[in-house]
């Protein structure tokens, strides 16, 4: 989302994690990534920007899943805040100030890099989001 842009709360947010982390969340009922303890929040993205942190943090990983989240089911504050100085000017990222509850996950999709290890956008060229609603396992 660009600063001043409009983000409908009904649009899903995305959290990227390893498949094993998702499986553990299914068993415990919530996802508590290290960033929640280290930074106090969980890194999220909107679907159009998810490839930016994917390429910054997970280049070449083949075990990633994109969790599509219903913002209304998160149960903790979401704040849109600046990322890194290298991100596009004015771009803000959603940060969740609490764990990700499994019931907030409305879709899961494997997120694979290309042959060079880089991730592409989660949006089809026609703008259709690539999630399958209510999917709990890959």
N, C-alpha and C positions, 0 to 999 in steps of 0.2 A: 504494500500500500504506500502510495506517495503521501507526503504531508499535505493536508488539505483535502485528500481524497476521501471518498465515501466507501465504507465497508459495511455491508448489510450484516447484522448479527445473525441472520439466518444462513449465511454462507459458511461452509465448514472451514475450520482451521486445520493445519497439518502439524503433526509431530513426527519426526523421523527417529527410528530406533532400530536396533538389531532384532532379528526374529526371535532370538532367545529371550531378549528383554520383554517382548510382547507376550511370549508364552508364560513368563514369570508373572506378568501383570494379570493375565487371565487367571492364574492360580491364586493370586493375592487380592484381586479386585481393584488394584490401582497400580499406576506406573509412577515410580519415584526416581527419575534419573539423577545422576550425580550433580547436575547443575542446580537441582533444588536445594541441596545441602551447601554446595560451593558458592552459588550466586544468589540463592534465595528464590529462584524462579525456574520454570521449565521453558526452554526455547520452543516457540511455535513459529509458524509461517502461514501466510495465505498460500493457496495452491500455486499462484503465479510466481511466487518468490522462493519456493521450497528448494529449487535447484541451487540457489546461492549458498545457503549453509551446507547443503549436501556436498557441493564441490569443495567448500572450504574445510569441512570436517571429515568427510567420509569418502574421498576420492578412491576409487578402485574397490570399495567394499561391495560384496555381492550378497550380503545377508540382510540388507536394509528392507524395512517395510515403512510405508507411509500410512500413518494412522490419521484418518479423517475424523475430526471432532466437531460435535454440535456445541457451539459456544454457550448455548442456554443450559447445557447439562454439566458444565465444568465445575460449578460449585465453589469457585474461588475467583478472585479478581483477575482480569486480563487487562494489561496495560500495553499500549502501543508505544514503543520506545526505539530510539536510534540503535542501529547495529554497529558496524565498524565504519571507520572513515573511508574504507575502500568500497563500501556499498554505494549504489547510485544515490546522488544527492537527494536529500529529503525523504529517503525510504525509511519507514518504520516497521518494526517487527513486533508481533504480539508476544508478550511474556505472561505466562500463567503463574500466579503467586500461590501455588498449591500443587498437590499431586494430580495426575490425570486419572479420573475415575473410569474404570472400564465401561460403565454404562454410557459415558459420553462419546465413545468410539462408535461412529456410524458406518465406518467402512475401513477396510484394510487392503492395501495393494502392495505387492512386491515392488521395490523400486531399484531397478538394475541400471548400472552405468553402461555406457557404450564401450566399444572396443578399446578406447583410450583411457577408460576409467572415469570418464566425466558423466555427470547426470544432466539430463535434459529437463525442461519444464514438465510439470504435472498436468498441463493443459494441452488438449489436442489442438491442432491448428485451427479448427472451427470453434474453439472456445469451450467445448464440452469437458466437464471435469471427469477425471478418470477414477471414480470410486463407485463402489457397488452397494452402498447402503446396507446397514445392519449386518455386514459380513464380520464375523468374529475370528476367522482363521484363514490362512492363506492356502 
